Amino acid sequence: MSKEPWQIAAARYCVEHSEQGFEFKDLKEYINVRYKVSERHLEFFIQEEIQHPTGRQHNRQGDSGHWVPPLSLVSMVTDYDELKEARKNARQAFWLSFIAIIISLITLIVTTFK
């Protein structure tokens, strides 16, 4: 099984730690342990997705100084998980239909030569 993209992993970390909030240093440490991402790319992600997400004008920092992820990160994680599940279901449907065609051919051959 392949690893998910680092952006999804970062979004998942933010969502999973949304109840108590998180600090950027913890997010950076989490990503740097699992992925090789430049500091600049990680900073862009933090600025664009957490600090100043599109369409938002207010700061995302909570009262305790910890950050709260915007709902767009929740949607990002949910969409990614649903896409993975849809692809898995499509592969299963393909193989089940292939088996059904084989069974139909066998039935046709047996009834034809009977």
Secondary structure by P-SEA (a helix, b strand, c coil): cccccaaaaaaaaaaaaccccccaaaaaaaaaacccccaaaaaaaaaccccccccccccccccccbbbbcaaaaaaaaaaaaaaaaaaaaaaaaaaaaaaaaaaaaaaaaaaac
